[in-house]
Amino acid sequence: MHIRAGFDIAFQCFQPTPMILMLSVEPARMGDLVTPHRLQFSPDVPSRDYVDMFGNICTRIFASPGLIEVRNDFVISDSGAPDETAADARQLGIDQLPDDVLVYLLGSRYCDTQKLSDLAWALFGGTAPGWQRVQAICDYAHQRLSFGYQHARCDRTASEGHEERVGVCRDFAHLAITLCRCMNIPARYCTGYLGDIGVPADPAPMDFSAWFEVYLDGRWFTFDARHNHPRIGRVVMARGRDAADVAISTTFGAAQLARFKVITEEVSAKSASASRAA
């Protein structure tokens, strides 16, 4: 199957403003692109990509005062398969984990493990380690929080979300990640595209989505505490310890979001070919 994805985002800058943008598809999916993947700026500004410590593509620009527009529109090939499930996936002992995975056991800015550790062990200490325990955590976060865009708050931690019982997709992910880490299960935050493919269309405006991955049986598996069932067509942009590591924009100066539009939809092979030809 083919997925059309992209965005149209604008910032109003009030002074010369260096910016870091994390708006590119992850390197592992670049080979799946059917059409070119390019960040386009208006007015045109020089840009430079680099790869951060988590393997994410970051783009550096220096915006002049005024409106800076950033766009991308591309088609990517996808297997069309839902998120993989593996009910027998084992939880590994800490001594068995690779060195680069250990960081995903630690508390981070939004995943305040020290405040939820006792709760996590009380709730999930009796569950079977591995997939069953992660699914129980995912179920709990899904039931604990009520989703609503009006509940968005950029500084809400996992423990605060647990107490407030509201949030957006990042809050569901932060709560589940934190509870997993409390149970010695490595978990990392993911952001990217997730369209309404294979499910009823959501009437709310499209947005980037957040979910999480856990390390079981020597590999990473996808979980989604907001939707809490396998979905089709995820396109990862970035991964990190929590949302602080994968912000779509980091501005070093005053900048106001002036426009934000995201598109993610399945398209026919014919439409994809037409886009490629264009």
N, C-alpha and C positions, 0 to 999 in steps of 0.2 A: 504494500500500500504506500501511498504518498501523502505527505502532510505539508500543507502550506503554513508557514509560521513567519512571524515578524512583529514589528512594533513601529510606532510613530510617537516619539517622546520629545518634549521641548522643555527647556529650562530658561528662566529669565535671570540673567546674571547682572548684578549691580556694581560689579567691579571686575577687573581682569581676574579670572578664576581658573586655577589649575583643577583638573578633574580626572578621576579614575573611573572608568566605566567597565562593568562586568556584564556584557550583553552578547557575548559570542557563544556559540554552541561549543560544548566540550570537545577537546581535541580528538577523542576516540570516535566521535560521530562525524568528523569532517569527511571521511570517506563515503558517507551515506548521502552527501549533498547531491541533489539533482541539478540545482541551479546555483549560481555564485552566491556566496555569503559575504556581504560587504556592509560595514557600517558606513552610512552616508551622512555627511554633516552639511548643514546649511545655517550660516555661511560656511564655506569650505575652510577647514582648519587642518593643520598638520596633525597626524596621529601616529602613535607608535604602540605596538603590542609587546607585552612581556608575559611570562608565565610565573604565577605566584607559587608559594611554598606548597600549595595543595594541588598544583597542576592545572589551575584555572587560567584562561586567557583573559588578561586585563588590558584595557586600552587607555593610554594617556593622551589627553588633549589640554590645550590652554585656550579657554574661551574668553573672548572679548566681552565688554559690557553690552548688554542687550539680549536678544533672543538667540539661543543656540538650539537647533533642531537636529535630532538623531533618528535615522530611519534604517530599517532593514526589512527585506521581504524575500523569502527564499522557499524552496521546496526541498524536502528531505525524504529519503526512502526509509521505511520502517517495516519491521517484520509483521506487524499487525497482531502480534501475540500479546496476551495480557501479562501483567506482572507475574513472574515465576513464583510458585509456591513449592515448599519443600518441608513437609511436616516432620520429616526425620532429621532435619539439620540440627547438628549438635552444638551446644555451647562449649567453647574451648576454655581450658584453664588459662589464667593469666600468663603462666610460664610457657604456654604454647603459642602465644600471640606473637606475630612479627613485630619488630621494633617500631615500625612506622604506624602501626595500628594503636599502640598504647595511648597516644594523645587523645584518642576518641573515647577513653575511659575517664578523662579528667573533667572537672567542672570548667565552665567557660562563662563568658559574659552573660548570656541569657539562660544557660543551663546550670543553675545553682544547685548542684548535687548535694551540698552539705545541708540544705534546708529540706530535702525530700528523701534522704536516705532511710530514715527510720520508717517513714510511711511506705516506701517501696518494699522494704523487707517484710513489713507487716502484711502488705497486700499480696505480694508475689513470692514470698519465701517458700510457700507450700506448693508452688506450681513446678512442673517438670522443667529443668533447664533446657534451653534451646528454643526451637521454633514455638513451642506451646507457651513458653514464658513471654516471648516477645509478642505473640498474638494477644495474650491476656493483657499486656501493657497497652497495646494498641486499642483493644476494646475499651479499656478503662479511660484512656484519654479521649476517645471518640464519644463516650457517654458522659464524661465529666464536663466537657466544654460545649457551649452552644455557639455555632458559627454565625457571624454577621459582620459585614463590612463596616458597619457603624461601630463595631467594637475594636477596630484597628488602633493600636498604640505602639509606637516604635520602641518604647523602652520597657515593655512588659517582660518580666522574667518567667521562667517555668513555674516557680513557686507562686508568683503573683497570679498567673493564669489559673493555677489550680484553685486558688482561693476565690478569684473573681468569677470563675466558671464560664467565661466568655472569651472569644478571640477569633482570629482569622487563621488561615492555614499555617502560618509560621508559628502560632501559639500551640496548635495541636502538635506540630513537629517538635517544638522545644520541650513540651511536657513529656512526650513519649521518649525522646532522646535522653532526657534527664533521668527518667525512671529506669531506662535500660542501663545507663552508666552506673546508676546506684546498685544495680544487680550484677555488675561486672561484665556487662555485654557492650562491646564497642559499638557506638552509634554515631553517625555523622549526618549533617544537614545537607539537603539538596534543594536547588531551585532551578526552575526551567519552565518549559511549555507543557501544558496538559489540557488538551481540548476535550470537547464533549463528544468523544468518539466511542461508539458502542453503548452510549448512555443517553437518557433524555437531555435535551439541550437546556442549559441553565440560562434563564432570561437575564441574569445579571451581566454587566459588561465583562468581557474577557480580561483576565489578569495573568501575570506570571503565577506559578504555583509553587508550593513548598511541600516536601515530603522528607522521608529519612531512609537511611540504609543501615543495616546491622551486619556485623561480621560474625558469621556462623560457619562452622565446618570448613574453615579456610577460605571463605569468599564472602563477598558482599551481596545482600539481598534487599530488595525494595519493600518498604512498608509505607502506608499512608494513613495516618491517624484521623485525618478529616473525613476521607471517603470510606476508609476501612473495608475496601474490597479491591481485587485486582482491576487495574485500568489498562487501557490500550493507548499507545502513542505518546509516552513520556519522552521528552527531549531535554536532557540535562544541559544546563548552562554552566553550573558551578556547584562545587561541594566544599564544605568546611566544617568547623566545629559547631557553629551556629550561624544565625543570620548576620552577625557582625562580620564574618569572613567572606560573605558573598553578596554584599550590598550592590545593587545594580548601578548605583552612582555614589561616589564619595567626592564631595566638593570642598576645596580649600578656600572658602570665601562664601559670601552670601549668594545663594542661588535658590530660586523658587520654582517648583514644578509647575509648568504652565499648560502642559498637555500630556496625556498618557493614554495610549491606545495599544492593545495587544491583539494579535490574531493568531489562532491555531485551529486549523480545520483540515479534515480529510479532503483530498482532491482526487479526481480521476487521473489515470495515466495520460489520457489525452490532454487534460489541462496542464499537467506537469510538463509534457512535451512542448506545449505551446509556450509556457513560461520559459523553458530552456532556450527555445528558438528566439524569443524576444530578447 
